[in-house]
Amino acid sequence: MAGEAVLVVEREAPIRAFLEQQLTDDGFEVLSADEAARALELVESARPDLVLLDAVLSDGSGFEVCKCLREGVPGRSWDREVPVIMVSSRTEPVDRLRGFARGCDDYVGRPFLYEELVARMRAVLRRAHGPRRTTLSVRDLVVDLGSRMVRLAGEAVQLSAKEYELLVALAEDPERVLTKDELLRDVWGFRSQGRTRTLDSHASRLRRKLNPDGEPTYVLNVWGVGYRLVAPAV
């Protein structure tokens, strides 16, 4: 996506310089800052298309910067939906969950592969610039993204927060198999699945709620790979 403006917020000069050079060579317009205060100034004045944000800055926390970007600051004005990818050496699950809780769109641990980072940037930018849908409809299942209401054949289905987020992830591309790593990263913020049964437990509960008659229509387990919402149409 040549021409997109990217704000690099990074306290370490060598990494900041590396990203500035590589992103510029790949056609991005690059702005940079090494402090939280300067980052907020640039987000307000330059209106970047995406922010790469370190979790630890010399004058504050990148997590709090992300929170400010999402919630706003009195007397300041910027796009609160600007995509944010946190890029940090803090890679513990609690750090990733903290980043997603503050509103980041993705979390990349350091050291990183530059090619993977750019791929994630492009994916986030595609989602941000795509058409904004208000509902997801799959057969007789309807997800209202504004109200977070789910209806199956016209009847409301009560879901927990994570069950709902898992359903949305599956419903955005209902016939595609999403790997367990993808779902754990996108819904829970985990880097790898390890031994966690979190996803399988939530998928099992979601399946029971969406298939009250026991027929395996929704939330299909593809053994050894992951899940998809429905089987492909024949």
N, C-alpha and C positions, 0 to 999 in steps of 0.2 A: 504494500500500500504506500507507494512512494508519495512523498509530500505531506504525510501526516506529521503533526507536531508532537514531539515527545519531550516531556520534562523529566530529566534524570536527577533524582534527589539522593545523593550519595556522599557520605562523609569522607571516604577514602579517595584521595586524589588519583592514584593510579587506576583504580577501577572506574572512577568517573571519567577520566581521560580516555580509557579504553572504550567505554560505551559511547562516548561522544564521537570518537573517530569511526568506530564500526557502524554505528547507526547512521551517521552522516554518509558514509560510503554506500550504505544500502538505500539511500534516498530519503531518509527521514529528516525533518527539520528538528534540530536538537537544541533544547535549552537545558541549563543545569543549575543546581544549587547544592550547597553542602550544609545548609541549616534549615530548620523548620520554618522560621520566620520568613526567610527569603523564598522558600518554596511556596508558601501561601501567597506572597506578593505576586509571584510569577503565574500561579494558577489564576489569580484574579485579573492580572493585566494582559497576559498572553493567551489565555484560554486554550491550553494544550488539548490535544485529542486523547492523550494517554499519559499517565504518570507512573514512572518506575521509582519506587520508594523504599529506601533502606529503613529497617526497623529501629536503628539506633543512630541518632544525629547528635551533633555537638551541643546543640541547645535544646534538646528535647527528644521526645519519643515519636518514632514514625507511626506507631499505632495511634497515638493521639492526633497526629496530623491527618491520618486517614479518617478518624472519627470527625474531625473538624470539617474535612472536605464533604462528608456525607450529611452532617447535621447543620453546617453553616456556622458563621460567627457574626454576632450583632455588628452592624455597620459595614460588613464585608459582603461581596457578591461574587459568586462563581457558579459554574455548572456543577451541581451536587451529584450528578450522575456521571461525571468524568471517570472513565475506566482507570483503575488503580491496580498495578501489580507490585506486590511487595517483593523485594529482592534482598535477602538478608542471610547472614551467617547463623542467625538464630533459627534453628531448624527442628527444635523439639515440637512434638504434636501440640503442646499447650500454646506455643508461639503461633503456629499455623492457625489454630482455632481462634486465638485472640485476634489475629489479622482478619480472618473472615467475619468474626463478630463485629469488628470495627467497620466492615464494609468493603474490604478489598475484593477484587474480582478474581485474583489468582495469587498464589504464593510460591515463589521460586527460591530454593535454598542455594547458598553458596558453599563450595564453588559450583558454578553452573556452566553448561555448554551454551555458548553464544547462539548456536543454531536453534537449540531448543527454546531459549528465551525469545528469539524473534518469532518462532512458530507460535508460541503462546501469545505474544503480542498481537500477531495477526488474527488469531482466533478471537481474542477479546475485542479487537477493533471490529471484526465482522459482526459479532453479536451486538455491539453497541450501535453500529450503523445500520443494522438490519431493521425491517419493519417491526414496529412495536405491536405485539399481539396482546389483546385483552383477555382472550380465552383460548384454551386448548381443547379441542374436541377429537375424541377417538371413539368411534362407534357410538355406544350409548353412554359414554363417559364424558363429562364436561367439567373442566377446571377453570374457574373464574379467577384470573390472576390478580385482579384488583381487590376483590373481597376475600380471596383465598378460600372460596367455597368450592366444594366438590360435590357433583351430583351424578348418580348412576341411575339411568332410566328415569330421571326426574326426581329421584329421592336423594336427600342430603346424606352425605357420608362423613362421619366425624373422624378426622385424622389428627395425629399428633404433629408437632411442627416438623420433625424429621421425616415422618411418613409423607407429609405433604411435599417437602422438598425433594424427596426421592421420587415421588410420583411425577412432579414437574420435570425432573431431569429425564425420566423415561418417556414422558408424553411429548417432549419437544421433538423427538425422532422415534416414534413408537415401535417401528419394526427393526430398528438397528440394535444390535447387541452391544450394550455398554459393559466394558470390563469392570471387574470389581475394583481394580486400581482407579479407574476413571471415576466411578461413583464415590468411592471413599475420598478421593481428592476433591471432587466438585461439591459433594454434599456435606462431608465431614471435615475436609481440609487435611486429610491424612496423605502422607507422601506414598506410603506403600501399605498393603493390607496386613502384612505380618500374620499374626494369629488371631486377629480380632474377629469376633462373630457379630459385631455390631450391624453390618450390612445385612447379613443373612437373617438376623432376628427381625430387623425392621421390614425386610422384604416379605418375610413369612406373615407378619401381622398385616401388612398392606394387602397381600394376596387374599387373605381370609376376608378382609373387609370388602374387597372389590369383586369377590366371587362367592357371594353368600349361598349360592346353590351348589357349591363345590365343583362346578365346571371350571377347568383351567383356561379361562379366557384372558385374564389380565395378570401381569407380573410373572413372566415365564422365566424359569431358571434354565440357562444354557450351561450344562454341567462342565465345570472346568474353565469356564470363560467369564460369565457374568449374567446379566439379566436384560430382557427386553420387555416392553409393555405388552405387545400383542404379536401373534404369529403373522408372517407376511401373507398378504392376500393372494389367493391362488386364482 
